[in-house]
Amino acid sequence: MKNIRHSLYLFLALSFVLLSGCTKYDFVETGRANGNHNTTMWEYFKSDPYNWSLLVRLSSRIGLQDVFEGKSSYGKEITFLGITNHSIRRYLLKKYADDHSEEEAQSLTQEQTEALVDALDANEAKAFILSSVIPKKAIALESFAQGTPSSNANNPIGTGGENYTMASGKVLWLYTFKDAYAGVPGAGRLHLYIVSSDTQKKSEIASHNIRTTTGIVHSLQYNFTPGDF
């Protein structure tokens, strides 16, 4: 595990260098990206290759483009818990590092990364992408129910919030929570969290309310790895 983490940090550093010429939104620091796009979700992804090029490449190969164009059975509008390039690289590196040396994992080029994306099992990829899709609803941050995180180590689901059946059939618990501000509880920034009872993991949204003509994207933190749901 230590070696995998070490490889991950070095590989992500390499990825930043490889892609430094691309335009990006600073998801982690700002918490919000450019909010309104008069395009489909698919066109929005294509317009920002720094964050979404691997998702576009993978979705094209496995036939999920229509989901983001509002042409699938999942509805004309969806809510997408956005899986960025960084998260897909984390997933690839974990799989790659299990079977290859640390030196090989550190030296992956962009072309090799794309080749690994192309080699991913289609059913495996569909499962983790569709587990991030809430069908037939475009839900803004403010419309998610507030909740309280669980303090029970054996049960990750707290109180309040709401359970959502994702396009994959997986059920996730989503809730919002407000920080304290100036010593006043609940007066600060509104956060959106996703909790999986299957994996016992909690993930946080970094950028909210990226609106397109086919739904809303809430981008996951860069440290999210597909399969955390």
VEXDRENNU-964284 format. One record per atom (N, C-alpha, C): residue in one letter; z, y, x; atom name. Coordinates in pm, 1 decimal. Each point is the difference from the previous one (the first is absolute). Example, Ala and Ser with C-alpha at 12.3 -4.5 7.8 and 13.67 -1.06 7.14 Angstrom:
2
   aa          z          y          x   at
    a      780.0     -569.0     1319.0    N
    a        0.0      119.0      -89.0   CA
    a        0.0      120.0       90.0    C
    s      -72.0      105.0      -35.0    N
    s        6.0      119.0       82.0   CA
    s       73.0      109.0      -77.0    C
This chain:
229
   aa          z          y          x   at
    m        0.0     -120.4       83.1    N
    m        0.0      120.4      -83.1   CA
    m        0.0      125.5       86.7    C
    k       77.8       -3.9      111.1    N
    k        4.8      115.4       88.1   CA
    k     -137.6       27.7       58.0    C
    n      -71.0     -107.9       41.1    N
    n     -132.3       17.5       57.8   CA
    n      -98.7       55.0     -100.4    C
    i       10.1      -46.5     -125.0    N
    i      -90.2       48.5     -104.6   CA
    i       23.4      149.1      -23.1    C
    r      124.9       40.5       -5.5    N
    r       30.1      141.0      -22.1   CA
    r      -50.7       84.6      114.9    C
    h       20.4      -52.5      122.7    N
    h      -46.0       75.2      115.6   CA
    h     -151.3       16.1       -4.5    C
    s      -69.7     -107.4      -33.5    N
    s     -145.8        5.3      -11.5   CA
    s      -42.4       97.3     -107.9    C
    l       73.8        0.9     -108.9    N
    l      -32.9       87.4     -112.0   CA
    l        5.4      145.9       41.8    C
    y      107.2       38.3       69.8    N
    y       13.6      139.3       38.1   CA
    y     -112.6       42.2       93.5    C
    l      -31.6      -86.2       95.7    N
    l     -105.6       33.4       94.6   CA
    l     -135.7        2.0      -67.7    C
    f      -21.2      -94.0      -92.9    N
    f     -129.6       -6.1      -68.9   CA
    f      -19.8      120.5      -90.8    C
    l      105.7       43.3      -68.7    N
    l      -12.2      117.4      -85.1   CA
    l      -27.2      124.3       84.4    C
    a       61.5        6.5      118.0    N
    a      -27.1      112.9       88.8   CA
    a     -147.0        1.0       40.4    C
    l      -54.5     -118.4       30.5    N
    l     -141.7      -10.6       32.5   CA
    l      -85.7       42.6     -117.7    C
    s       40.7      -39.6     -119.7    N
    s      -77.9       34.8     -119.1   CA
    s       -5.1      150.1      -20.8    C
    f      112.2       69.7       26.6    N
    f       -0.2      145.4      -14.6   CA
    f     -100.1       63.5       95.3    C
    v       -8.5      -53.0      122.0    N
    v      -95.9       53.8       96.5   CA
    v     -141.9      -24.5      -47.0    C
    l      -28.0     -124.0      -46.0    N
    l     -134.2      -36.2      -42.1   CA
    l      -48.3       86.0     -115.0    C
    l       91.3       41.8      -86.5    N
    l      -39.8       70.0     -121.3   CA
    l       36.0      147.6        1.3    C
    s       32.9       52.8      115.9    N
    s       51.2      137.3        5.6   CA
    s     -102.3      103.7      -43.1    C
    g     -128.4      -36.0       -2.4    N
    g     -100.5       95.6      -40.8   CA
    g      -17.2       11.4     -149.2    C
    c       68.7      -82.6      -79.1    N
    c      -18.0       -0.4     -144.3   CA
    c       98.8       94.1      -67.8    C
    t      -39.8       54.2     -114.0    N
    t       88.8       84.3      -78.9   CA
    t      103.8      -85.3      -69.2    C
    k      124.6       49.9       -7.6    N
    k      103.2      -76.7      -68.8   CA
    k       91.0       93.9      -77.1    C
    y       72.7      -58.1      -94.0    N
    y      110.2       69.0      -64.1   CA
    y      127.6      -53.1       63.2    C
    d       98.8       86.8       16.7    N
    d      123.4      -44.3       62.0   CA
    d       93.8      -53.4     -107.1    C
    f      -18.8     -126.5      -36.6    N
    f       76.2      -60.6     -109.1   CA
    f      149.7        2.8       29.1    C
    v       38.9      -42.4      119.1    N
    v      140.9      -24.4       26.7   CA
    v       80.1      129.1        1.5    C
    e      -51.6      104.3       62.8    N
    e       78.7      121.2       14.7   CA
    e       -2.3       87.5     -124.8    C
    t     -115.0       11.1      -66.2    N
    t       -6.1       92.6     -111.6   CA
    t       42.8      -61.7     -131.7    C
    g      -22.1     -131.2      -15.7    N
    g       33.1      -65.0     -126.5   CA
    g     -103.3       23.5     -107.0    C
    r      -96.7       89.2       24.7    N
    r     -106.7       24.1      -97.6   CA
    r     -131.5       21.6       73.9    C
    a     -107.2      -55.0      -53.6    N
    a     -131.6       22.7       56.7   CA
    a      -72.6      101.0      -87.5    C
    n     -125.1       32.0       37.3    N
    n      -82.6       85.4      -83.7   CA
    n       -8.5      -61.6     -137.8    C
    g       50.8       70.3     -101.8    N
    g       32.7      -64.4     -126.8   CA
    g     -111.4      -34.2      -94.4    C
    n     -105.7       81.6      -12.0    N
    n      -99.5      -19.7     -104.4   CA
    n     -138.0      -21.7       58.8    C
    h      -66.0     -105.7      -47.9    N
    h     -132.6      -35.0       48.9   CA
    h      -89.6      -26.9     -119.9    C
    n     -106.9       75.9      -11.8    N
    n      -92.3      -16.0     -111.6   CA
    n     -102.3     -108.6       31.9    C
    t       52.9     -117.0       39.6    N
    t      -81.6     -115.6       34.2   CA
    t       72.9     -123.9      -48.9    C
    t      -68.2     -112.9        3.8    N
    t       69.7     -125.3      -27.3   CA
    t       97.0      -28.9      114.0    C
    m       91.1      -89.8      -24.3    N
    m       93.4      -42.3      104.4   CA
    m      -77.4      -59.2      118.6    C
    w     -106.5      -71.7      -29.4    N
    w      -81.2      -62.0      104.7   CA
    w      -60.9      107.3       90.9    C
    e      -55.3      104.2      -60.6    N
    e      -59.9      107.6       78.6   CA
    e      106.1       75.5       78.9    C
    y      117.8       15.8      -57.8    N
    y      109.4       62.9       74.3   CA
    y       34.2      -81.6      124.0    C
    f       11.0     -132.3      -14.3    N
    f       29.6      -84.7      116.2   CA
    f     -107.7       15.5      107.2    C
    k     -124.5        2.6      -41.5    N
    k     -110.0       11.3       95.7   CA
    k       -0.9      135.6       70.7    C
    s       55.9      101.8      -65.8    N
    s        1.2      133.7       59.5   CA
    s      108.3       16.5      106.1    C
    d       91.4      -95.1       10.4    N
    d      111.0        9.6       95.1   CA
    d        9.1     -128.6       81.5    C
    p      -92.0      -20.0       95.2    N
    p       -3.2     -125.6       74.6   CA
    p      123.5      -22.9       86.1    C
    y       68.0      107.0       40.4    N
    y      119.7      -21.1       82.5   CA
    y      100.7      -89.8      -71.2    C
    n       19.3       24.3     -127.6    N
    n      101.9      -74.8      -74.4   CA
    n      -52.3     -120.7      -75.7    C
    w     -129.3        0.3      -37.1    N
    w      -44.5      -99.9      -97.7   CA
    w     -121.2      -83.8       40.7    C
    s      -54.8       16.7      119.1    N
    s     -125.0      -69.0       34.3   CA
    s       13.1     -152.0       -4.1    C
    l      113.3      -54.0       40.8    N
    l       16.5     -145.5       -1.3   CA
    l       15.0      -52.7     -142.4    C
    l       66.7       77.5      -86.3    N
    l        9.4      -38.1     -141.1   CA
    l     -139.4       -1.4      -62.9    C
    v      -81.2      100.9       31.0    N
    v     -136.6        5.5      -53.0   CA
    v      -81.1     -118.7       50.1    C
    r        9.9      -27.6      127.5    N
    r      -75.7     -111.3       58.6   CA
    r       40.5     -132.8      -63.6    C
    l      130.0      -20.2      -11.9    N
    l       50.0     -125.9      -55.2   CA
    l      -33.0      -13.0     -148.3    C
    s       19.9      105.4      -76.2    N
    s      -26.8       -3.5     -143.9   CA
    s     -148.2      -22.3      -28.4    C
    s      -86.2       58.6       82.3    N
    s     -143.8      -21.0      -16.3   CA
    s      -34.7     -147.0       19.4    C
    r       59.0      -59.8      101.2    N
    r      -34.0     -139.5       31.9   CA
    r       47.0      -97.6     -107.0    C
    i      116.1       26.5      -59.4    N
    i       56.8      -98.1      -93.6   CA
    i      -23.0       37.8     -146.6    C
    g      -80.2      104.6      -23.0    N
    g      -41.2       31.1     -136.1   CA
    g       99.5       76.3      -84.2    C
    l       76.1       89.7       61.8    N
    l       97.9       77.7      -76.1   CA
    l      -38.7      146.8      -13.1    C
    q     -118.5       37.4       42.8    N
    q      -42.8      139.5      -10.1   CA
    q        7.7       50.5     -143.5    C
    d      -39.1      -84.3      -96.5    N
    d       -2.6       44.5     -140.0   CA
    d      138.2       32.5      -53.6    C
    v      104.9      -57.7       59.6    N
    v      137.4       32.1      -42.4   CA
    v       27.4      148.7       20.7    C
    f      -44.9       52.9      113.3    N
    f       26.2      139.2       35.2   CA
    f     -103.9       95.3      -60.0    C
    e     -106.5      -56.1      -54.2    N
    e     -100.4       81.2      -68.4   CA
    e       22.6        4.4     -151.1    C
    g      105.3      -66.3      -47.9    N
    g       30.3       -0.1     -142.7   CA
    g      -94.6      -85.7      -81.5    C
    k      -59.9     -101.7       62.0    N
    k      -99.3      -83.3      -67.1   CA
    k       46.7     -144.3      -19.9    C
    s      124.1      -29.0       30.4    N
    s       48.8     -137.4       -8.9   CA
    s       83.4      -19.9     -125.7    C
    s       42.7     -122.0      -20.9    N
    s       85.1      -31.5     -115.3   CA
    s      138.7       61.7       12.8    C
    y       31.2       56.3      115.8    N
    y      131.1       61.3       20.2   CA
    y        5.9      141.6      -53.5    C
    g     -112.5       51.0      -52.4    N
    g        2.2      127.9      -69.7   CA
    g      -78.0      110.2       68.5    C
    k      -32.3      102.2      -80.1    N
    k      -71.0      116.3       52.5   CA
    k       88.2       84.0       89.8    C
    e      131.1      -11.7      -18.7    N
    e       95.7       67.9       87.2   CA
    e      107.1      -99.5       42.7    C
    i       40.8        8.7      125.3    N
    i      105.5      -85.2       53.4   CA
    i       98.7       85.5       78.5    C
    t      113.3      -60.2       32.7    N
    t       91.9       57.1       98.4   CA
    t       -3.4      -91.6      120.7    C
    f      -26.9       57.5      117.6    N
    f      -11.7      -80.9      121.4   CA
    f      107.4       40.2       98.8    C
    l       79.0      -97.7       41.5    N
    l       98.3       19.5      105.4   CA
    l      -74.7      -20.6      131.5    C
    g      -44.7      111.2       59.3    N
    g     -103.6       -2.4      102.2   CA
    g       39.4      -66.9      130.0    C
    i      -80.3      -97.7       40.2    N
    i       18.0      -72.6      126.1   CA
    i      -89.9       64.7      104.7    C
    t       56.2       73.5       93.4    N
    t      -79.0       72.9       99.2   CA
    t      -46.8      -92.0      112.8    C
    n      -87.2       56.1       84.8    N
    n      -48.5      -73.8      117.0   CA
    n      114.7      -50.6       86.9    C
    h      103.2       80.7       15.5    N
    h      111.7      -39.0       86.3   CA
    h       68.3     -126.2      -52.3    C
    s       14.4       -9.2     -130.4    N
    s       62.5     -118.3      -58.5   CA
    s      -87.9     -123.2       18.0    C
    i     -130.5       17.2      -17.5    N
    i      -90.6     -113.6       18.9   CA
    i        0.6      -44.7      145.5    C
    r        5.8       95.0       93.9    N
    r        7.4      -38.1      141.6   CA
    r      128.9      -77.0       29.8    C
    r      109.1       43.1      -59.8    N
    r      126.6      -72.5       19.3   CA
    r      -14.8     -144.7      -45.3    C
    y      -63.4      -17.4     -114.0    N
    y      -20.8     -134.4      -55.3   CA
    y      -87.5      -83.6       92.9    C
    l     -109.0       60.8       47.8    N
    l      -90.5      -70.5       89.9   CA
    l       67.7      -35.1      131.4    C
    l       75.4       95.6       53.8    N
    l       64.4      -24.1      128.0   CA
    l      100.9     -113.5       -9.0    C
    k       73.7       -4.4     -110.7    N
    k       96.7     -108.3      -17.3   CA
    k      -70.2     -135.3       -0.1    C
    k     -112.2       -7.4      -71.2    N
    k      -75.2     -125.1       -3.2   CA
    k      -62.0      -29.6      136.0    C
    y      -51.1      104.3       64.3    N
    y      -67.3      -17.5      128.5   CA
    y       99.2      -39.6      109.0    C
    a      115.7       66.9        2.3    N
    a       97.3      -23.6      105.9   CA
    a       63.3     -138.1       -9.8    C
    d       -3.8      -60.8     -118.4    N
    d       55.2     -134.1      -13.8   CA
    d      -81.1     -102.3       79.2    C
    d     -128.8       27.6       18.7    N
    d      -88.9      -98.0       61.7   CA
    d      -59.3       46.6      132.6    C
    h       31.6      119.1       44.9    N
    h      -57.6       54.5      120.9   CA
    h      109.6       62.1       86.4    C
    s      -33.5       24.6      124.5    N
    s       98.1       56.5       91.3   CA
    s       25.9      146.4      -31.9    C
    e      112.3       49.6       50.4    N
    e       34.4      140.0      -19.2   CA
    e     -106.4       90.3       60.6    C
    e      -53.9      -40.1      116.9    N
    e     -101.7       81.5       66.0   CA
    e     -126.1       11.7      -85.0    C
    e      -39.3     -110.6      -64.7    N
    e     -118.4        2.8      -86.0   CA
    e       23.0       90.3     -121.3    C
    a      119.3       -7.9      -58.2    N
    a       29.7       81.6     -117.1   CA
    a       -2.4      148.3       34.0    C
    q       46.7       35.5      120.0    N
    q        5.1      140.0       39.5   CA
    q     -138.9       58.1       24.1    C
    s      -96.0      -84.2       33.9    N
    s     -130.6       49.9       42.1   CA
    s     -104.8       -4.9     -110.6    C
    l       39.6      -18.9     -125.2    N
    l      -96.5       -3.5     -110.1   CA
    l      -76.1      131.3      -11.1    C
    t     -130.7       -8.6       -9.7    N
    t      -82.6      117.3      -22.7   CA
    t      -19.3       20.3     -150.5    C
    q      -60.3      113.7      -36.7    N
    q      -30.3       24.4     -140.4   CA
    q      -93.5     -108.0      -54.0    C
    e      -96.8      -39.3       81.8    N
    e      -94.5     -102.5      -42.8   CA
    e       71.1     -132.8      -23.0    C
    q       93.9      -33.2       86.3    N
    q       75.9     -124.2      -18.0   CA
    q       88.3        7.2     -123.9    C
    t       58.1      119.2      -24.9    N
    t       80.7       17.4     -120.6   CA
    t      -84.7      -23.2     -124.3    C
    e     -119.0       57.3       -2.9    N
    e      -89.2      -18.6     -114.2   CA
    e      -41.5     -146.2      -14.5    C
    a      -19.3      -68.7      112.8    N
    a      -34.7     -141.6       -5.9   CA
    a      113.5      -81.6      -61.6    C
    l      123.6       36.9       31.3    N
    l      114.4      -69.4      -58.8   CA
    l        9.5       27.9     -149.9    C
    v      -31.2      124.3      -39.3    N
    v       -4.9       32.7     -142.9   CA
    v     -104.3      -87.9      -69.2    C
    d     -115.5      -14.9       63.5    N
    d     -107.7      -79.5      -58.8   CA
    d       35.1     -148.4       -7.6    C
    a       92.9      -43.3       84.9    N
    a       37.3     -140.9        2.6   CA
    a      115.8      -34.0      -93.7    C
    l       63.9      101.4      -59.0    N
    l      112.2      -26.6      -90.1   CA
    l      -45.1      -83.9     -118.7    C
    d       82.1      -94.0      -39.7    N
    d      -29.2      -81.9     -117.3   CA
    d       -9.5       89.1     -124.0    C
    a     -106.6      -17.8      -78.4    N
    a      -24.7       87.3     -114.9   CA
    a      111.6       -7.3     -102.3    C
    n       50.1     -118.9      -29.7    N
    n      106.7      -13.6      -99.6   CA
    n      129.6       64.0       48.9    C
    e       27.5      -14.6      127.6    N
    e      119.0       61.4       59.7   CA
    e       -8.7      152.3      -10.0    C
    a     -117.6       54.4       33.0    N
    a      -18.4      144.8       -4.2   CA
    a        5.3       53.4     -142.6    C
    k      -64.1      -70.8      -93.4    N
    k        4.1       43.5     -139.7   CA
    k      143.1        4.8      -51.7    C
    a       79.5      -98.9       39.9    N
    a      138.2       -6.6      -48.2   CA
    a       78.5      122.6       42.6    C
    f      -11.0       41.2      127.8    N
    f       84.4      112.7       40.8   CA
    f      -56.4      134.7      -47.3    C
    i     -131.9       10.5      -18.8    N
    i      -53.7      124.7      -54.5   CA
    i       33.6       12.8     -148.5    C
    l      -20.9     -106.5      -76.7    N
    l       27.0        6.6     -143.8   CA
    l      149.0        8.2      -30.6    C
    s       83.3      -41.0       93.6    N
    s      144.7       17.1      -17.5   CA
    s       41.1      145.5       11.7    C
    s      -93.3       85.4       40.9    N
    s       26.0      143.3        9.4   CA
    s      -65.0       79.1     -112.8    C
    v      -57.4      -69.6      -98.0    N
    v      -70.8       65.9     -110.7   CA
    v       77.7      -15.6     -130.5    C
    i       36.5      111.9      -61.8    N
    i       51.9       -0.4     -137.1   CA
    i     -119.6       23.2      -91.6    C
    p      -36.8      -98.9      -80.7    N
    p     -122.2       13.4      -80.0   CA
    p       13.3       98.0     -115.3    C
    k     -112.5       63.7      -33.7    N
    k      -19.8       75.3     -124.8   CA
    k       96.4      115.8      -19.8    C
    k       60.6       48.4      108.9    N
    k       91.6      112.7       -9.6   CA
    k      -12.5       86.0      125.6    C
    a       -9.6      130.7      -18.9    N
    a        6.7       93.4      112.3   CA
    a      135.2       69.2       -9.0    C
    i       94.8      -44.1       79.3    N
    i      138.8       43.4      -13.9   CA
    i       36.4       97.7      110.9    C
    a       35.3      121.9      -37.9    N
    a       44.4      100.0       96.4   CA
    a      143.6      -27.3       43.2    C
    l       34.9       52.3      114.7    N
    l      135.5      -19.6       53.9   CA
    l      106.9       31.4     -102.9    C
    e      -15.6      112.4      -66.9    N
    e      103.6       47.5      -91.5   CA
    e       13.8      -86.7     -124.1    C
    s      -98.7      -86.6      -24.1    N
    s        3.5      -84.4     -120.1   CA
    s       67.5     -135.1       22.8    C
    f       27.6      -33.5      125.1    N
    f       74.2     -123.2       26.2   CA
    f      146.5       21.4      -34.8    C
    a       62.9     -103.1      -52.1    N
    a      139.1        9.9      -43.4   CA
    a       94.7        5.7      119.6    C
    q      102.6       83.2      -12.1    N
    q      100.2        5.9      105.4   CA
    q       88.3     -124.1       -4.7    C
    g       49.9      -36.5      115.2    N
    g       83.3     -119.0        8.4   CA
    g      103.4       12.8      109.8    C
    t       81.6     -102.3       10.6    N
    t      104.0       -5.8      102.6   CA
    t      -18.6     -127.5       79.6    C
    p       -7.8        9.7      132.6    N
    p      -22.0     -120.7       80.3   CA
    p      114.2      -98.9      -12.5    C
    s      -33.0     -124.7       23.5    N
    s       99.6     -106.2       -9.4   CA
    s       94.0        2.4      119.5    C
    s      125.4      -30.2      -25.1    N
    s       98.0      -16.1      108.3   CA
    s       36.1     -146.8       18.5    C
    n      -73.0      -86.5      -72.2    N
    n       23.9     -144.6        5.9   CA
    n      -98.1      -62.0       98.0    C
    a       51.1      -54.5      108.5    N
    a      -86.1      -57.3      103.5   CA
    a      -81.7     -117.7      -50.9    C
    n       44.2      -63.0     -107.2    N
    n      -69.8     -117.1      -53.2   CA
    n      -99.2       34.7     -109.9    C
    n       -1.7      126.1      -40.8    N
    n      -91.7       42.2     -106.6   CA
    n      -51.3      139.6       32.4    C
    p     -128.4       12.0       39.8    N
    p      -50.6      130.0       42.7   CA
    p      -29.9       96.4     -114.8    C
    i        1.9      -47.9     -123.7    N
    i      -34.9       84.1     -114.2   CA
    i      124.3       74.2      -48.4    C
    g       -9.6      133.3       -1.9    N
    g      111.8       81.1      -44.4   CA
    g       -8.2       30.0     -148.4    C
    t       46.0      117.3      -38.8    N
    t        0.5       37.4     -141.7   CA
    t     -100.6      113.0      -24.3    C
    g      -41.4       12.0     -125.6    N
    g     -100.2      100.3      -33.6   CA
    g     -136.9      -42.3       49.6    C
    g      -85.1       96.5       32.8    N
    g     -133.2      -32.9       45.9   CA
    g      -79.1      -75.8     -104.6    C
    e     -103.8      -68.5       43.2    N
    e      -82.1      -77.7      -92.1   CA
    e      -72.7     -110.5       75.6    C
    n      -14.7     -116.0      -64.0    N
    n      -78.4     -109.4       56.3   CA
    n     -146.5       17.9      -37.9    C
    y      -89.0      -20.0       98.5    N
    y     -143.6       10.5      -23.5   CA
    y      -67.8     -130.4       39.9    C
    t      -87.5      -48.3      -87.7    N
    t      -81.0     -116.7       34.0   CA
    t     -125.8       50.1       68.7    C
    m      -15.3      -35.4      126.8    N
    m     -112.3       46.8       78.4   CA
    m     -125.4      -81.5      -33.3    C
    a     -114.7       45.7       49.1    N
    a     -126.4      -66.7      -30.1   CA
    a       -3.3     -143.7       51.4    C
    s       80.0      -30.6      100.7    N
    s        7.7     -136.4       53.0   CA
    s       84.6      -92.0      -86.5    C
    g       75.3       58.4      -94.4    N
    g       96.1      -76.0      -79.9   CA
    g      141.5       10.4       51.7    C
    k       16.3       51.0      121.1    N
    k      133.5       18.1       57.6   CA
    k       74.1      111.0      -73.8    C
    v      129.7      -15.7      -19.3    N
    v       82.0      101.4      -65.6   CA
    v       83.1       73.7      104.8    C
    l      -12.7      133.2        1.3    N
    l       75.8       82.9       92.8   CA
    l       85.7       98.7      -77.5    C
    w      114.9       32.4       57.2    N
    w       89.4      100.2      -60.0   CA
    w      -22.4      132.2       72.3    C
    l      -37.8      104.3      -75.4    N
    l      -21.1      132.3       56.2   CA
    l      101.6       96.8      -58.9    C
    y       52.7       86.1       85.3    N
    y       95.6       99.2      -49.3   CA
    y       -6.4      124.4       87.5    C
    t       37.0      111.9      -58.3    N
    t       10.6      123.4       76.6   CA
    t      147.2       33.7       21.5    C
    f       23.7       76.5      104.0    N
    f      137.0       38.1       34.8   CA
    f       -4.6      136.1       67.1    C
    k       89.7       90.0      -41.3    N
    k        4.6      134.6       57.7   CA
    k      112.5       11.5      103.2    C
    d      -35.6       59.3      112.8    N
    d      100.0       30.6      101.8   CA
    d       95.0      108.8      -48.7    C
    a      109.9       12.0       69.7    N
    a       86.2      117.0      -18.7   CA
    a      -61.5      118.3       73.8    C
    y       27.8      119.5      -47.9    N
    y      -47.1      121.2       67.2   CA
    y      110.2      104.9       -7.3    C
    a       31.9       56.8      116.0    N
    a      106.2      101.8        9.1   CA
    a      129.8      -50.5      -61.9    C
    g       22.4     -130.7       19.7    N
    g      122.7      -59.6      -50.3   CA
    g       -2.1      -36.5     -146.6    C
    v     -113.9       22.7      -66.2    N
    v       -8.1      -30.4     -143.4   CA
    v      -74.9     -132.4      -18.3    C
    p       64.8     -104.2      -51.0    N
    p      -66.7     -128.4      -20.8   CA
    p     -118.5       13.9      -96.4    C
    g     -111.0      -64.4       34.5    N
    g     -115.1       -2.8      -88.8   CA
    g      -80.6      127.3       -4.8    C
    a       25.7       94.0       92.7    N
    a      -72.3      127.8       -2.0   CA
    a     -110.2        6.4      105.7    C
    g      -15.6     -108.0       77.7    N
    g      -95.1        2.1      110.6   CA
    g     -132.8      -64.4      -32.3    C
    r      -66.6      -44.9      103.3    N
    r     -133.3      -57.2      -10.1   CA
    r        1.3     -130.2      -79.9    C
    l     -106.5      -20.5      -77.6    N
    l      -15.0     -120.8      -79.5   CA
    l      -75.5     -105.2       81.6    C
    h       59.6     -117.7       14.2    N
    h      -60.6     -110.9       73.6   CA
    h      -42.4     -109.7      -97.7    C
    l     -105.6      -73.8       37.5    N
    l      -42.6     -115.3      -78.5   CA
    l       12.4     -125.0       85.5    C
    y       69.2     -100.7      -54.6    N
    y       24.0     -125.2       71.5   CA
    y      -58.4     -117.8      -77.4    C
    i      -42.0     -101.3       75.2    N
    i      -50.9     -124.2      -57.7   CA
    i       84.2     -113.9       54.6    C
    v       47.2      -87.2      -88.4    N
    v       85.7     -110.9       41.3   CA
    v      -60.5     -130.2      -50.1    C
    s       -7.3      -98.1       90.2    N
    s      -48.8     -133.3      -35.0   CA
    s      115.8      -97.9       -1.1    C
    s       20.5      -64.7     -112.0    N
    s      104.8     -102.5       -5.8   CA
    s      -43.8     -125.6       74.8    C
    d     -132.4      -17.1       17.5    N
    d      -51.6     -117.7       71.6   CA
    d       33.3        6.0      148.1    C
    t      -22.5      116.4       61.8    N
    t       20.8       12.6      144.7   CA
    t      132.8       65.6       35.4    C
    q       70.3       55.2     -100.8    N
    q      125.8       71.2       21.2   CA
    q      -18.4      128.3       81.1    C
    k     -121.9       54.7       -0.5    N
    k      -27.0      119.4       80.1   CA
    k      -20.1      123.0      -88.0    C
    k       39.0      115.3       55.2    N
    k      -19.8      128.8      -67.2   CA
    k      -96.2       83.8       83.3    C
    s      -98.9       58.7      -66.5    N
    s      -97.4       85.9       67.2   CA
    s        5.5      138.5      -62.5    C
    e      -33.7      101.3       80.9    N
    e        2.2      137.3      -50.5   CA
    e     -139.3       61.1        5.9    C
    i      -29.0       81.9      -99.5    N
    i     -123.7       75.6       -2.8   CA
    i       13.7      121.5       91.8    C
    a     -106.3       28.8       76.6    N
    a        1.4      115.9       89.8   CA
    a      -66.9      120.8      -62.7    C
    s     -118.9      -19.1      -60.9    N
    s      -73.8      110.1      -61.7   CA
    s      -26.3      -30.9     -145.9    C
    h       29.4       96.6      -86.1    N
    h       -7.3      -22.8     -143.8   CA
    h     -115.2       76.2      -64.6    C
    n      -37.0      -48.1     -118.7    N
    n      -85.6       76.9      -91.4   CA
    n     -133.5       43.2       61.6    C
    i      -64.9      -91.1       69.7    N
    i     -136.0       24.0       46.6   CA
    i      -90.4      -36.8     -117.5    C
    r      -49.5      101.4      -68.7    N
    r      -68.9      -20.6     -128.4   CA
    r     -150.5       -9.6       20.8    C
    t      -60.0     -100.0      -64.4    N
    t     -144.9      -17.2        0.1   CA
    t      -45.8      -21.4     -143.7    C
    t     -130.1      -10.4      -20.1    N
    t      -51.1      -18.0     -135.9   CA
    t       23.3     -141.1      -52.9    C
    t       39.3      -91.9       87.1    N
    t       26.4     -137.3      -45.0   CA
    t      144.5      -42.0       22.5    C
    g       88.9       97.8       17.2    N
    g      141.0      -34.4        9.9   CA
    g       73.3       78.8      106.4    C
    i      121.6      -43.6       26.1    N
    i       90.0       68.5       92.5   CA
    i       38.6      -93.4      113.1    C
    v       -2.1       54.5      122.2    N
    v       44.0      -73.5      118.5   CA
    v      136.2       52.6       43.1    C
    h       90.9      -92.5       26.9    N
    h      127.2       32.5       64.6   CA
    h        0.1      -78.2      131.6    C
    s      -14.4       69.4      109.8    N
    s      -19.4      -66.9      128.3   CA
    s      131.0      -54.0       56.0    C
    l       -3.5     -126.6       39.2    N
    l      117.5      -63.4       59.0   CA
    l       24.0       51.3      141.4    C
    q      124.6      -10.3       43.6    N
    q       34.3       38.1      136.4   CA
    q      -83.6      -80.2       99.1    C
    y      -24.2       58.2      117.0    N
    y      -75.3      -69.3      103.5   CA
    y       68.4     -129.2       44.9    C
    n      132.0       -8.8      -16.8    N
    n       69.7     -120.4       46.0   CA
    n       -2.0     -112.7     -102.9    C
    f      -70.3       20.0     -112.1    N
    f      -17.9     -108.0      -96.9   CA
    f      -97.4     -102.6       56.3    C
    t       28.3     -127.1      -25.6    N
    t      -90.3     -108.1       38.2   CA
    t      -39.7      -78.1     -124.4    C
    p     -129.9      -20.3      -24.9    N
    p      -39.8      -84.4     -114.0   CA
    p       75.1     -133.0        5.2    C
    g       50.4      -39.2     -113.7    N
    g       87.6     -117.4       -6.4   CA
    g      145.0       39.2      -19.5    C
    d       33.6      128.5       23.8    N
    d      137.9       44.8      -26.4   CA
    d       33.7      -10.3     -148.2    C
    f     -102.9        1.2      -85.7    N
    f       22.1      -21.2     -142.8   CA
    f       13.2     -149.1      -29.1    C
